[in-house]
Amino acid sequence: MLPLRIELKNKIPKGGSVNIKTFCFSKRDLSNLFRCFYFVISSGINLVKGINILKGFLRNRKYNNILNNIFQYIAIGNSLSESMKLTGCFPDFVIELIKIGENTGKLEEIFLELSSYYEEEYNFEAKLKEAIYYPIFLLSTSFVAFLIISKQVIPKFFVLFRELNIKELPQITKYAIYFNKIFYYFILGFIFMILAFFVLSIVRNKRIKMFYHRIMLSVPLYKDIKTNLEISRFTKCLALILESGGSIIEALESSKKLIGNLIMYEDVEGAINDIKLGKSISEAFNISRTFPLFFIELISVGEETGELEDSLKNISNFLNAEILKRLKSLVNIINPIIIIIISVHVGFLVLSIMLPMFELLNNFNL
């Protein structure tokens, strides 16, 4: 999510800053906004006039706030890329691309590419959410159901058994009583673990963040999905900047800021330093701890054939498909396992309650 600034001083010096509040753009919002910029520029309309037209056309406070800021920045002499940078709501690689577009006269194509980029990102994230929503819903509802049963239902039966003076309970019922006693400790432990991971994920201390990111990359399933996701976004952004005419160093410097894992981020920084010293891209990434071998090999092929941008796009497309395939396979495995666990648990609870009842009825019949 990206911040949108909505307060502007009356006069802002060129290259200056502004005291502002923040707002958020979704990827779909960015796609729509960049497509609107593409239509304005491709129509040959003056940029300042075009922004005013967009404000009237979009009729959306979220868009109009940013367009109004950009309009005022341009009006006092800033370029479009400088104006968008001053708003603080666009990532560095977007600013870099727009700056390249201004210098090369390809601004129209840049906005179209950015719109497509964010549309693809939005669609990909929607597929990811679709793949994990059902198991999360199933787990959540099951957890709540177990909590209610353990808190409200089971204790009442146990009290009933004591009142009826049942001397010897079946072994399965004893297990149920014991499980019910320790169930809250499991809940507290689970909540503590979630809170611990949340705190570690938002802490600003670099050493602690490095420790947390290193741990997360050691989790087998998470490691594969997270690494593929980071590399996919990194290579897609890299290809976009290179295709627009940016240098490899500029592209790497901008693209690395999309990487959320500090271990991978440091690997990219190390590769950038090696490239500055004269190494090729594939050689620079060859000593990486987190970038896989196939990534390095495809980069090497792209360098040799002069089609590096195509290689980067192929890497991104392949990894996106691989992430979705793995998630769907995982969901297909998890769903029946969850259902089996729920069925076994419900059966266990039913037996633990019904067996003492049957025994009580048999005693009455005698």
MISERO-951841 format. One record per residue (C-alpha): residue number from 1; residue in one letter; y, z, x. Coordinates in nm, 3 decimals. Last residue first. Layout:
residues N
(NUM "A" (Y Z X))
...
END
This chain:
residues 366
(366 "L" (-5.294 3.616 -3.026))
(365 "N" (-5.061 3.370 -3.198))
(364 "F" (-4.762 3.566 -3.071))
(363 "N" (-4.892 3.550 -2.715))
(362 "N" (-4.942 3.173 -2.745))
(361 "L" (-4.585 3.137 -2.867))
(360 "L" (-4.455 3.328 -2.565))
(359 "E" (-4.657 3.111 -2.326))
(358 "F" (-4.519 2.799 -2.491))
(357 "M" (-4.165 2.935 -2.454))
(356 "P" (-4.228 3.027 -2.090))
(355 "L" (-4.345 2.668 -2.028))
(354 "M" (-4.052 2.511 -2.219))
(353 "I" (-3.766 2.634 -2.004))
(352 "S" (-3.895 2.552 -1.654))
(351 "L" (-4.055 2.236 -1.794))
(350 "V" (-3.723 2.110 -1.933))
(349 "L" (-3.541 2.194 -1.609))
(348 "F" (-3.793 2.007 -1.393))
(347 "G" (-3.791 1.707 -1.627))
(346 "V" (-3.411 1.694 -1.609))
(345 "H" (-3.423 1.711 -1.229))
(344 "V" (-3.694 1.447 -1.202))
(343 "S" (-3.507 1.212 -1.437))
(342 "I" (-3.175 1.264 -1.253))
(341 "I" (-3.340 1.200 -0.916))
(340 "I" (-3.511 0.885 -1.050))
(339 "I" (-3.184 0.756 -1.197))
(338 "I" (-3.002 0.819 -0.869))
(337 "I" (-3.275 0.639 -0.673))
(336 "P" (-3.265 0.348 -0.922))
(335 "N" (-2.888 0.306 -0.859))
(334 "I" (-2.893 0.362 -0.482))
(333 "I" (-3.112 0.066 -0.386))
(332 "N" (-2.927 -0.199 -0.588))
(331 "V" (-2.599 -0.036 -0.481))
(330 "L" (-2.697 -0.072 -0.115))
(329 "S" (-2.792 -0.435 -0.160))
(328 "K" (-2.461 -0.500 -0.336))
(327 "L" (-2.271 -0.322 -0.059))
(326 "R" (-2.453 -0.514 0.210))
(325 "K" (-2.388 -0.851 0.046))
(324 "L" (-2.021 -0.769 -0.012))
(323 "I" (-1.972 -0.668 0.351))
(322 "E" (-2.160 -0.975 0.479))
(321 "A" (-1.949 -1.212 0.267))
(320 "N" (-1.631 -1.056 0.403))
(319 "L" (-1.774 -1.068 0.757))
(318 "F" (-1.857 -1.439 0.733))
(317 "N" (-1.515 -1.528 0.592))
(316 "S" (-1.334 -1.333 0.866))
(315 "I" (-1.546 -1.476 1.148))
(314 "N" (-1.506 -1.830 1.012))
(313 "K" (-1.130 -1.782 0.994))
(312 "L" (-1.121 -1.667 1.356))
(311 "S" (-1.332 -1.964 1.466))
(310 "D" (-1.104 -2.202 1.277))
(309 "E" (-0.797 -2.054 1.450))
(308 "L" (-0.964 -2.081 1.791))
(307 "E" (-1.027 -2.453 1.757))
(306 "G" (-0.954 -2.565 2.115))
(305 "T" (-1.324 -2.630 2.176))
(304 "E" (-1.360 -2.384 2.465))
(303 "E" (-1.135 -2.121 2.310))
(302 "G" (-1.311 -2.143 1.976))
(301 "V" (-1.652 -2.113 2.142))
(300 "S" (-1.537 -1.801 2.329))
(299 "I" (-1.399 -1.650 2.006))
(298 "L" (-1.736 -1.720 1.841))
(297 "E" (-1.917 -1.547 2.128))
(296 "I" (-1.686 -1.244 2.126))
(295 "F" (-1.726 -1.193 1.751))
(294 "F" (-2.105 -1.244 1.778))
(293 "L" (-2.116 -0.967 2.039))
(292 "P" (-1.966 -0.701 1.816))
(291 "F" (-1.618 -0.545 1.854))
(290 "T" (-1.645 -0.165 1.877))
(289 "R" (-1.677 -0.059 2.240))
(288 "S" (-1.482 -0.354 2.380))
(287 "I" (-1.565 -0.474 2.731))
(286 "N" (-1.606 -0.836 2.616))
(285 "F" (-1.278 -0.826 2.423))
(284 "A" (-1.071 -0.932 2.726))
(283 "E" (-1.327 -1.191 2.834))
(282 "S" (-1.326 -1.347 2.485))
(281 "I" (-0.947 -1.358 2.479))
(280 "S" (-0.921 -1.513 2.827))
(279 "K" (-0.804 -1.298 3.116))
(278 "G" (-0.467 -1.351 3.284))
(277 "L" (-0.316 -1.005 3.325))
(276 "K" (-0.146 -1.033 2.986))
(275 "I" (-0.491 -1.099 2.840))
(274 "D" (-0.616 -0.775 2.997))
(273 "N" (-0.328 -0.577 2.843))
(272 "I" (-0.397 -0.730 2.501))
(271 "A" (-0.767 -0.645 2.530))
(270 "G" (-0.685 -0.281 2.604))
(269 "E" (-0.459 -0.268 2.300))
(268 "V" (-0.737 -0.422 2.089))
(267 "D" (-0.985 -0.159 2.208))
(266 "E" (-0.728 0.113 2.140))
(265 "Y" (-0.700 -0.003 1.778))
(264 "M" (-1.079 -0.008 1.744))
(263 "I" (-1.098 0.358 1.843))
(262 "L" (-0.790 0.439 1.633))
(261 "N" (-0.941 0.305 1.310))
(260 "G" (-0.679 0.169 1.069))
(259 "I" (-0.641 -0.181 1.210))
(258 "L" (-0.359 -0.374 1.041))
(257 "K" (-0.126 -0.287 1.328))
(256 "K" (-0.352 -0.485 1.563))
(255 "S" (-0.248 -0.806 1.389))
(254 "S" (0.117 -0.789 1.500))
(253 "E" (0.050 -0.730 1.871))
(252 "L" (-0.243 -0.974 1.865))
(251 "A" (-0.039 -1.254 1.711))
(250 "E" (0.257 -1.199 1.943))
(249 "I" (0.022 -1.199 2.243))
(248 "I" (-0.157 -1.513 2.121))
(247 "S" (0.172 -1.696 2.070))
(246 "G" (0.292 -1.779 1.720))
(245 "G" (0.286 -2.135 1.587))
(244 "S" (0.198 -2.083 1.221))
(243 "E" (-0.169 -2.143 1.288))
(242 "L" (-0.162 -1.862 1.546))
(241 "I" (-0.006 -1.620 1.294))
(240 "L" (-0.260 -1.696 1.020))
(239 "A" (-0.555 -1.689 1.258))
(238 "L" (-0.461 -1.342 1.383))
(237 "C" (-0.414 -1.215 1.027))
(236 "K" (-0.761 -1.336 0.930))
(235 "T" (-0.908 -1.201 1.254))
(234 "F" (-0.769 -0.849 1.201))
(233 "R" (-0.858 -0.836 0.833))
(232 "S" (-1.220 -0.930 0.903))
(231 "I" (-1.240 -0.708 1.212))
(230 "E" (-1.135 -0.400 1.012))
(229 "L" (-1.377 -0.476 0.727))
(228 "N" (-1.668 -0.547 0.960))
(227 "T" (-1.610 -0.221 1.147))
(226 "K" (-1.583 -0.021 0.824))
(225 "I" (-1.899 -0.173 0.672))
(224 "D" (-2.112 -0.134 0.984))
(223 "K" (-1.987 0.216 1.071))
(222 "Y" (-2.022 0.341 0.714))
(221 "L" (-2.393 0.256 0.713))
(220 "P" (-2.472 0.418 1.048))
(219 "V" (-2.227 0.713 1.062))
(218 "S" (-2.116 0.709 1.427))
(217 "L" (-1.795 0.524 1.343))
(216 "M" (-1.695 0.814 1.120))
(215 "I" (-1.738 1.061 1.406))
(214 "R" (-1.520 0.853 1.639))
(213 "H" (-1.254 0.821 1.369))
(212 "Y" (-1.246 1.200 1.322))
(211 "F" (-1.225 1.275 1.695))
(210 "M" (-0.955 1.012 1.741))
(209 "K" (-0.764 1.160 1.448))
(208 "I" (-0.792 1.508 1.601))
(207 "R" (-0.668 1.381 1.937))
(206 "K" (-0.383 1.186 1.775))
(205 "N" (-0.247 1.475 1.568))
(204 "R" (-0.121 1.325 1.244))
(203 "V" (-0.376 1.476 1.004))
(202 "I" (-0.444 1.257 0.701))
(201 "S" (-0.812 1.170 0.758))
(200 "L" (-0.901 1.510 0.902))
(199 "V" (-0.761 1.683 0.593))
(198 "F" (-0.961 1.454 0.363))
(197 "F" (-1.280 1.501 0.565))
(196 "A" (-1.242 1.879 0.545))
(195 "L" (-1.160 1.866 0.174))
(194 "I" (-1.475 1.664 0.103))
(193 "M" (-1.687 1.905 0.311))
(192 "F" (-1.537 2.210 0.138))
(191 "I" (-1.608 2.057 -0.204))
(190 "F" (-1.970 1.992 -0.107))
(189 "G" (-2.014 2.342 0.034))
(188 "L" (-1.863 2.496 -0.279))
(187 "I" (-2.093 2.290 -0.500))
(186 "F" (-2.398 2.375 -0.292))
(185 "Y" (-2.302 2.742 -0.310))
(184 "Y" (-2.273 2.705 -0.685))
(183 "F" (-2.632 2.577 -0.705))
(182 "I" (-2.766 2.882 -0.519))
(181 "K" (-2.827 3.091 -0.830))
(180 "N" (-2.945 2.799 -1.046))
(179 "F" (-3.194 2.701 -0.778))
(178 "Y" (-3.342 3.051 -0.779))
(177 "I" (-3.373 3.055 -1.157))
(176 "A" (-3.528 2.706 -1.156))
(175 "Y" (-3.776 2.809 -0.887))
(174 "K" (-3.877 3.109 -1.096))
(173 "T" (-3.922 2.877 -1.393))
(172 "I" (-4.152 2.651 -1.188))
(171 "Q" (-4.359 2.956 -1.089))
(170 "P" (-4.423 3.046 -1.451))
(169 "L" (-4.263 3.374 -1.563))
(168 "E" (-4.461 3.697 -1.565))
(167 "K" (-4.323 3.986 -1.760))
(166 "I" (-4.165 3.813 -2.057))
(165 "N" (-3.962 4.098 -2.203))
(164 "L" (-3.819 3.900 -2.491))
(163 "E" (-3.474 4.011 -2.378))
(162 "R" (-3.548 3.887 -2.025))
(161 "F" (-3.659 3.547 -2.153))
(160 "L" (-3.348 3.520 -2.370))
(159 "V" (-3.123 3.596 -2.072))
(158 "F" (-3.299 3.317 -1.881))
(157 "F" (-3.247 3.083 -2.174))
(156 "K" (-2.876 3.160 -2.186))
(155 "P" (-2.843 3.113 -1.807))
(154 "I" (-2.988 2.757 -1.833))
(153 "V" (-2.741 2.624 -2.089))
(152 "Q" (-2.384 2.710 -1.989))
(151 "K" (-2.340 2.709 -1.611))
(150 "S" (-2.646 2.517 -1.493))
(149 "I" (-2.629 2.270 -1.781))
(148 "I" (-2.254 2.222 -1.742))
(147 "L" (-2.279 2.168 -1.365))
(146 "F" (-2.574 1.932 -1.401))
(145 "A" (-2.378 1.723 -1.652))
(144 "V" (-2.071 1.716 -1.426))
(143 "F" (-2.279 1.601 -1.129))
(142 "S" (-2.455 1.338 -1.338))
(141 "T" (-2.121 1.206 -1.466))
(140 "S" (-1.986 1.180 -1.112))
(139 "L" (-2.299 1.021 -0.964))
(138 "L" (-2.319 0.757 -1.237))
(137 "F" (-1.947 0.680 -1.215))
(136 "I" (-1.969 0.646 -0.835))
(135 "P" (-2.280 0.429 -0.870))
(134 "Y" (-2.098 0.207 -1.124))
(133 "Y" (-1.767 0.175 -0.936))
(132 "I" (-1.915 0.070 -0.601))
(131 "A" (-1.968 -0.307 -0.638))
(130 "E" (-1.670 -0.363 -0.869))
(129 "K" (-1.445 -0.186 -0.620))
(128 "L" (-1.559 -0.417 -0.339))
(127 "K" (-1.516 -0.722 -0.562))
(126 "A" (-1.160 -0.614 -0.647))
(125 "E" (-1.091 -0.560 -0.276))
(124 "F" (-1.195 -0.919 -0.206))
(123 "N" (-0.982 -1.056 -0.489))
(122 "Y" (-0.675 -0.867 -0.364))
(121 "E" (-0.729 -0.976 -0.003))
(120 "E" (-0.771 -1.338 -0.115))
(119 "E" (-0.448 -1.317 -0.316))
(118 "Y" (-0.278 -1.155 -0.017))
(117 "Y" (-0.371 -1.442 0.212))
(116 "S" (-0.294 -1.711 -0.046))
(115 "S" (0.059 -1.574 -0.090))
(114 "L" (0.101 -1.545 0.285))
(113 "E" (-0.012 -1.906 0.335))
(112 "L" (0.231 -2.031 0.069))
(111 "F" (0.512 -1.827 0.223))
(110 "I" (0.438 -1.971 0.567))
(109 "E" (0.419 -2.329 0.440))
(108 "E" (0.773 -2.306 0.299))
(107 "L" (0.904 -2.135 0.611))
(106 "K" (0.782 -2.418 0.833))
(105 "G" (1.116 -2.502 0.998))
(104 "T" (0.988 -2.389 1.336))
(103 "N" (1.230 -2.102 1.404))
(102 "E" (1.249 -1.985 1.041))
(101 "G" (0.874 -2.008 0.999))
(100 "I" (0.819 -1.809 1.319))
(99 "K" (1.048 -1.538 1.183))
(98 "I" (0.856 -1.547 0.855))
(97 "L" (0.528 -1.504 1.041))
(96 "E" (0.657 -1.213 1.250))
(95 "I" (0.797 -1.038 0.942))
(94 "V" (0.459 -1.075 0.770))
(93 "F" (0.280 -0.950 1.084))
(92 "D" (0.504 -0.647 1.095))
(91 "P" (0.415 -0.530 0.746))
(90 "F" (0.672 -0.561 0.465))
(89 "C" (0.843 -0.278 0.276))
(88 "G" (1.097 -0.159 0.534))
(87 "T" (1.389 -0.325 0.357))
(86 "L" (1.541 -0.393 0.700))
(85 "K" (1.243 -0.610 0.797))
(84 "M" (1.296 -0.832 0.494))
(83 "S" (1.659 -0.879 0.589))
(82 "E" (1.573 -0.955 0.952))
(81 "S" (1.314 -1.213 0.842))
(80 "L" (1.561 -1.370 0.598))
(79 "S" (1.839 -1.384 0.857))
(78 "N" (2.114 -1.125 0.849))
(77 "G" (2.478 -1.225 0.795))
(76 "I" (2.631 -0.990 0.539))
(75 "A" (2.500 -1.192 0.241))
(74 "I" (2.148 -1.193 0.388))
(73 "Y" (2.132 -0.813 0.374))
(72 "Q" (2.273 -0.812 0.020))
(71 "F" (2.018 -1.065 -0.107))
(70 "I" (1.729 -0.885 0.065))
(69 "N" (1.825 -0.558 -0.104))
(68 "N" (1.860 -0.727 -0.444))
(67 "L" (1.523 -0.899 -0.397))
(66 "I" (1.362 -0.564 -0.315))
(65 "N" (1.498 -0.395 -0.623))
(64 "N" (1.438 -0.702 -0.840))
(63 "Y" (1.068 -0.712 -0.760))
(62 "K" (0.995 -0.357 -0.873))
(61 "R" (1.241 -0.377 -1.158))
(60 "N" (1.074 -0.686 -1.301))
(59 "R" (1.272 -0.955 -1.475))
(58 "L" (1.097 -1.221 -1.263))
(57 "F" (1.321 -1.514 -1.362))
(56 "G" (1.660 -1.346 -1.336))
(55 "K" (1.584 -1.194 -0.999))
(54 "L" (1.418 -1.519 -0.888))
(53 "I" (1.733 -1.717 -0.967))
(52 "N" (1.941 -1.474 -0.763))
(51 "I" (1.697 -1.513 -0.474))
(50 "G" (1.724 -1.891 -0.503))
(49 "K" (2.103 -1.881 -0.484))
(48 "V" (2.081 -1.689 -0.158))
(47 "L" (1.807 -1.920 -0.027))
(46 "N" (1.979 -2.247 -0.122))
(45 "I" (1.739 -2.445 -0.341))
(44 "G" (1.526 -2.719 -0.183))
(43 "S" (1.249 -2.686 -0.441))
(42 "S" (1.001 -2.594 -0.165))
(41 "I" (1.219 -2.293 -0.079))
(40 "V" (1.228 -2.154 -0.433))
(39 "F" (0.861 -2.224 -0.509))
(38 "Y" (0.750 -2.063 -0.181))
(37 "F" (0.964 -1.754 -0.247))
(36 "C" (0.791 -1.721 -0.586))
(35 "R" (0.454 -1.749 -0.415))
(34 "F" (0.560 -1.473 -0.175))
(33 "L" (0.644 -1.240 -0.465))
(32 "N" (0.321 -1.313 -0.652))
(31 "S" (0.103 -1.249 -0.346))
(30 "L" (0.298 -0.936 -0.261))
(29 "D" (0.252 -0.799 -0.613))
(28 "R" (-0.123 -0.876 -0.604))
(27 "K" (-0.149 -0.690 -0.273))
(26 "S" (0.014 -0.389 -0.436))
(25 "F" (0.374 -0.297 -0.363))
(24 "C" (0.490 0.062 -0.348))
(23 "F" (0.831 0.229 -0.370))
(22 "T" (1.031 0.423 -0.113))
(21 "K" (1.370 0.587 -0.106))
(20 "I" (1.648 0.471 0.119))
(19 "N" (1.892 0.552 0.393))
(18 "V" (1.974 0.222 0.560))
(17 "S" (1.932 0.062 0.899))
(16 "G" (2.135 -0.175 1.110))
(15 "G" (2.051 -0.520 1.250))
(14 "K" (2.367 -0.658 1.099))
(13 "P" (2.579 -0.372 0.976))
(12 "I" (2.504 -0.241 0.631))
(11 "K" (2.779 -0.214 0.375))
(10 "N" (2.742 -0.085 0.022))
(9 "K" (2.448 0.135 0.107))
(8 "L" (2.115 0.049 -0.047))
(7 "E" (1.864 0.248 -0.248))
(6 "I" (1.533 0.091 -0.360))
(5 "R" (1.318 0.065 -0.053))
(4 "L" (0.967 -0.062 -0.113))
(3 "P" (0.677 0.102 0.071))
(2 "L" (0.347 -0.087 0.125))
(1 "M" (0.000 0.000 0.000))
END
